[in-house]
Amino acid sequence: MRGFRFELQLASRFLLENRNQTILILLGIAVGVGVMVFLSALIDGLQADLIKKTVGNSPHIIITREVAEPLRNPAEPDGFFPIQIQRRGSRPVVEWIELTNTLKEEPQFTAVVPVLDGPALLRSGSASGSVALRGMKLEEADKIYQVSDKIIAGSPELAPGTLLVGSELAEQLDLQPGNTLTMEIPGKQPVSVLVGGIFDLGVQNLNKRWVIMERNRVAYLLGLQDRVTEIEIQVKDVFQAEELARTWANRLPGYQVESWQETNASLLTALRSQSNSSYTIQLFVLLAVTLGISSVLAINAVQKTREIGILKAIGIRTRSIERVFIIQGALLGTGGALAGTLLGLGLARLFILFGSEGYQLSLLLKPATLAIVMTLTILASVFAAFLPARRVARMNPIEVIRNG
Amino acid sequence: MAEIMLQGQGLIKEYGQPIPSRVLHGIDIDINTGEFLALVGRSGSGKSTLLNIIGALDRPTAGKVIIDGTDLYSLGEDELAYFRNQTLGFIFQFHFLLPQFTVFENVLIPYLIYHGRAGSPVVKQAEELLERVGLAHRRDNRANAISGGEQQRAAVARALINQPRLVLADEPTGNLDSKSGENVFALMREINRDLHTTFIMVTHDSLLANRTDRIVELRDGLVLCDQSPVIIE
């Protein structure tokens, strides 16, 4: 490969000779790559935002009891506990303390929160609303929902007999902190409860339906003693949730382990089709870049017929000439990809500075995406060079010698 | 005392696919080491075709070319290219320096093709060659920034950089004014004498042909006569 040095020299001299042509095609590649980089950053940024909004303050994995086996009610030694928990048809998790401790050993899990929930009805004067009663320890609930930080009235405390209600529900029932109201749990005596605070979790449905109460208190009210209905988990890397859920489902027979990906399948499908349309656009940009390089090199090859003829006469091998053109493609691709990346970064910066007035916009530039875009561009450039390279390298030097 | 360096045996060349037309009709030729041979003939006589076949550029339809014991057309394309590079030197009518390189770089190109980088012995040799062809002062000029005669002299230097056994020249003075032409021819003759390099030169110019060692005249693809110039005169 000692001849490679000369091939490289020849390729760069050819490119330098047609400086204007070279600069134009470099600009063309740079614009293409710039668009690809910018588009990736935009789509990735939007998706990261959306995913963060979707799963940032919600469990990534929920573990529930799978089998609908009737539980003996400790309060009624010989009777059966009437199943009332409707959420995913789950049944109370009995061994939750042991289970929670096991789950907390998993280094990928950042929060493990046992929750006891059930349906209830709140009455305040003539108004009423059906709610989801969520029994949680406040300090644990904060790990996922940051409830304490989201109290808009009253105080984030869960004293016995007090509850926290969502802002929508508070509006609906005209509640203020300090109000008392009646809570009815199916099959139980109505109890009187005190509104301790009002939260706004930023999700309308939760603000309308959720009522948070101390877990032990809920257990007492539901007659479930020392039990929970589900264990909610957050993980370090949200995209690992599905895999982790699968692993833990195998380790926990009899439990249903569900990741946010399963619950949000339609969101993920939407994101995937958004990505796909972005890839499609990028593919066509890449195709345009490839065609551009190919045509420039085809012209270049015609312009260099004399040089190639003479080089072949004085003994250069066909493959060397092919490589000269492929090197030209690679040089153009690399140069264009580098310039394009800078252009894309510049575009992104301008967009953040001037384009996002009035709304929050984040761009996400993944090093992996950059690497892929650059690699693809260089590969496409090399590929684009193949055809002109082949044709010109097969040329018969005699044609040139005879005709000048 | 004469040692045969090149043998052409029964060389036939046909062009064209459906109805081939025969350009060479079976040529036998032996060329001795150190000879300066002129290949003459009207246009269409086949002299350039013969030169290209001898120069390993064009496969004959039939026949053999043997240079220093190597049967040229038994070699593959790559081996043939390497053979041209190592054993042959070429000087063409249209100069054909690479305009992207300097005069000095052009002289080195046949060496660089297979070595990539020129070490100091080759650089020294290239400088000597430039000195010899009178272009030392043009060393770092762009190849297209010098006159036609200078370009052809640079081409002579380039043909010699790999110390070829045989130099093939196709109308080397055809595109030059008579003074430059004389210059280039004198240079070739001098190298032939000093380095004992064999030369085969295609030319239209009978005065020039008369100053070589041997004239081979082709007509209609056959050798018409093969004589020393004194007899023709």
Interface residues (C-beta under 8 A of the other chain):
Chain A: R2 G3 F4 R5 F6 Q9 L10 R13 F14 L16 E17 R306 E307 G309 I310 L311 K312 A313 I314 G315 I316 R317 T318 R319 S320 P397 I398 V400 I401 R402 G404
Chain B: S48 N52 G55 L57 D58 E77 D78 A81 Y82 F83 R84 N85 Q86 F90 F92 Q93 F94 F96 L98 P99 Q100 F101 I109 P110 L112 I113 Y114 H115 G116 R117 R158 D170
